[in-house]
Amino acid sequence: MPADSITAEYLSEVARRGGPPEELIAVARQHIDLSLTSYGHDVLSRPVFLDHATITGLGEDLTALYAALVGIPDRLFGGDVAAFARAAGMTDVQVAAIMSSGDAPPTTLGRADIYRDETGFYAMEVNLGSEIGGLDNAMLNRAFLTQPFVAEFVAAHRLTFVDSMVALAQTLRAECGFPAGTRPVVAATDWPPSFANTEEILRYSAAELDPLGIDFRPCHVGQLVPRDGRVWLDASPVDVVYRIFLIEDLLTPEGPDLINPVLRAAERGEVKIFTPLNASLYGSKAALALLSDEASRPSYSAAELAHLDRILPWTRMIRPGQVTVDGEQVDLAEYAAAEREDLLIKPTALHGGYGVVQGWLADPGEWKQQLQAAMDGPFVLQRRIRPLPEMFPAEGGPQPWVLGWGAFHGIDGYSGMIIRASLNPDVAVMNMTKAEVSGTCCFHQAQPGAPAA
């Protein structure tokens, strides 16, 4: 059964049952302290649904995209990771931190931020690394399932969900070398200025990870002390530094002095870092631009390109000269000026929507100025995707929301979903810290076929 049919049946059942259209919001608040989760302040009035064919195809495309991202140094830079980092706009300090990861393979933990239009799903950004948000999304699936109607609907339509926290625990164990049955001490490490805002949230997540065998202890990097061949947090030796801080934090004046002792300890084998700083390189928007660029196509097979062409929007580094657009060579600056209302400017390595310029909201003069400032810098030009709205129960009748799909990837592939949503059809970046952005969870069909009898 197609996802839109599942949604239509759900909305029809909600209308038939009557009752408050937003009753699931109250259910969520009853079971979860939303302020301490990735959902922030609010949730939507229903989950979203994906049919078996859609979730299978999306999972395959995302796995192929991940493989292409982590293969960029070998495919496009002759194995030179530092050259890739410089091409992605990383500073010397950031390049040095990335290279401190040594031969550590890139993590499999990531989240693709996706929009869906009438032709399919497009990954506007891919964030790799332990600092990604939204891994606690399954709290909402479990809360919604306490409502009998939802539980019955999910069972009747053979729906399920992936718990991203379970996937996180499995990925951490696999990549850091802690088999099932062990209980690693994991220092959930933020940057000092932001730790005051995240400590309580991290402690809430610690309660979710505890039954999964992860001893999750929030701290900031300044509290970690390398000595006697270990890294210590208070009186306890730490097995894993779980990195919450971002690679841009290293650009602060105190950055190198704070992080270098921990990086050196990791190089000596005294602690594991999950995830190494090289994750920020493979998750940069410059990496998407390299994969999207026509010049890179000879390095990939027809099967690989089929996946990339489905999942990647047109994205280019902002450089003077010619680029390929829909098979034709055009001047990038001229193209950007002419197609302003269908384009965005994005920094390659910033997060949370910082520095994004939406062409359709900028006047021509401002757009030209922003483009000139970005030229030859760490910025990409990306084609806009106009997402299809979905209807959600609300007082006065169903209400259309624009969705941003956050699809997680881990050691076993597809690893769950968090949905961000806005009533604003012009939104290009959704951040759950913004009051106008809400969220929900996703159920998908585990097997093909019609609903259970």
ZIGIZI-V297478 format. One record per run of one state. SS is the DSSP state (H for helix, E for strand, C for the rest). FROM is the first residue (numbers start at 0). LEN is the number of residues. If there is no record, write none. Layout:
BEGIN
ss=(SS | SS)
from=(FROM | FROM)
len=(LEN | LEN)
END
This chain:
BEGIN
ss=(C | H | C | H | C | H | C | E | C | H | C | H | C | H | C | H | C | E | C | E | C | H | C | H | C | E | C | H | C | E | C | H | C | E | H | E | C | E | C | E | C | E | C | H | C | H | C | E | C | H | C | H | C | H | C | H | E | C | E | C | E | C | E | H | C | H | E | C | E | H | C | H | C | E | C | E | C | E | C | E | C | E | C)
from=(0 | 2 | 17 | 22 | 31 | 33 | 36 | 47 | 50 | 51 | 70 | 71 | 76 | 80 | 87 | 91 | 99 | 109 | 117 | 119 | 128 | 137 | 144 | 147 | 156 | 158 | 160 | 163 | 176 | 184 | 190 | 191 | 210 | 214 | 220 | 223 | 227 | 229 | 233 | 235 | 238 | 239 | 243 | 246 | 251 | 254 | 267 | 271 | 274 | 278 | 282 | 284 | 292 | 293 | 299 | 301 | 311 | 312 | 314 | 317 | 321 | 325 | 327 | 331 | 338 | 339 | 342 | 347 | 356 | 358 | 361 | 363 | 374 | 378 | 383 | 388 | 392 | 398 | 410 | 412 | 422 | 436 | 445)
len=(2 | 15 | 5 | 9 | 2 | 3 | 11 | 3 | 1 | 19 | 1 | 5 | 4 | 7 | 4 | 8 | 10 | 8 | 2 | 9 | 9 | 7 | 3 | 9 | 2 | 2 | 3 | 13 | 8 | 6 | 1 | 19 | 4 | 6 | 3 | 4 | 2 | 4 | 2 | 3 | 1 | 4 | 3 | 5 | 3 | 13 | 4 | 3 | 4 | 4 | 2 | 8 | 1 | 6 | 2 | 10 | 1 | 2 | 3 | 4 | 4 | 2 | 4 | 7 | 1 | 3 | 5 | 9 | 2 | 3 | 2 | 11 | 4 | 5 | 5 | 4 | 6 | 12 | 2 | 10 | 14 | 9 | 8)
END
